[in-house]
Amino acid sequence: MTSPLKNVSIVLVDTRTPANIGAVARSMMNMGLSRLVLVRPRDPGGDEARRLAAGASQILDSAEIHSSLQEAVAREGLVFGTSRHPGRKRKNIRTPRDMAAQTLPFLSRNRAAVVFGNEVNGLEIEDLMLCHEIISIPSSEEFPSLNLAHAVMIVAYELFTASRVNGAAPDSELAPHRDLELFYGHLQETLQAIEFLGHDRPERIMFAIRQIFGRARLEARDLSILRGILTSILRKTR
Amino acid sequence: MTSPLKNVSIVLVDTRTPANIGAVARSMMNMGLSRLVLVRPRDPGGDEARRLAAGASQILDSAEIHSSLQEAVAREGLVFGTSRHPGRKRKNIRTPRDMAAQTLPFLSRNRAAVVFGNEVNGLEIEDLMLCHEIISIPSSEEFPSLNLAHAVMIVAYELFTASRVNGAAPDSELAPHRDLELFYGHLQETLQAIEFLGHDRPERIMFAIRQIFGRARLEARDLSILRGILTSILRKTR
């Protein structure tokens, strides 16, 4: 039996320090993960990355490289974004432990990705928009900024720990990310047609709406119902 | 109230790489730990350690330095040794999660230390002898050797997480059931107005739609966005 962890991708966006990419590869291999995806990385196969990868350079060698996050996660079923500063107002931010427990049962038939931003700023809002849910690692309020590889290690460790607890049964088959993006495009068009959204700056509301549907674990069948509703609305309003 | 975590020491024995000491300091401070104890360290206050400590160099500055582990743990109440290679024969080896859960209640009146060996060999048997219990971080059998700072991070993270469980704040506040039912009523009315749903037998589709939103763990704020959308649709179609 292959490990459900083979279906997990760790996605690093705009990583600046090659040593961090290497340290991430090592922590992934320690925790039974193997799929590393890099979006616009800096020197991922260089000496510094290899030195920190220790015995895990095979993960660097097989890393996928993409020029955008949207392209990188197009085939993923579940996409989690990590945020260092959850803020007081944002709700429904999950811990890595909760994420791991709820994700494991999906992994027999679906792929999942956890996305990490760069060392200084974390993920930009445009990248968080592409994520179904946001997770945040519990940390001291006085000094919350984790090293990138440490953050990946905690997420990988929670997934590994959950994989040993669960003898999980196969569950549902999630809609791939690109189909979800087509739905969000259709939804935004509809919300503008009914004048719920204006044409400038729809991002903030769309972000909140994406979070709602992101949590809903949409399958192909759900998307066809929802898109059927949007089509009916557009037909009525034109 | 002072945090029980103030009574936890992280003890590093024979650490060879100053960068690791710095990275350990950072991970400790991220997780609310402050007491670092070094046994025969190499250059703990040097540039490399400081660079990796990022904003946590105060932990390096206040680190205790000892020439033997026995001296270093003399005043501790509970002493845990970490082992990378638990082996099949050793029994009673605990996980960091289990250690954290069982240690927290002691910390209001006792001190506890977690001891880590050097980067290559871990703790020697003479050092493990000084420990009350041995803990081992779960990891892949194929590649079990963790970076020292990553190992400390996992232990610190488990202690921090355990410290929050007792007084943990509620996370999100879900919308009460009656508000959800009002939303579904509003939604059904809207779906009939746009002729997505007929007036007889809407139950089957409504059931599928309820399942979608049911998984989304809706809060009051989410409901107000969704009902705002429904209101806009009805205004447009009447």
Interface residues (C-beta under 8 A of the other chain):
Chain A: A23 R26 S27 M29 N30 M31 G32 A54 G55 A56 K91 N92 I93 R97 I137 P138 S139 S140 E142 F143 P144 S145 L146 N147 A149 H150 M153 I154 Y157 F160 T161 R164 L191 A193 I194 E195 F196 I205 A208 I209 I212 F213 R215 A216 R217 L218 R221 D222 I225 L226 G228 I229 S232 I233 R235 K236 T237
Chain B: A23 R26 S27 M29 N30 M31 G32 A54 G55 A56 R97 I137 P138 S139 S140 E142 F143 P144 S145 L146 N147 A149 H150 M153 I154 Y157 F160 T161 R164 D171 S172 E173 L191 A193 I194 E195 F196 I205 A208 I209 Q211 I212 F213 R215 A216 R217 L218 E219 R221 D222 I225 L226 G228 I229 S232 I233 R235 K236 T237
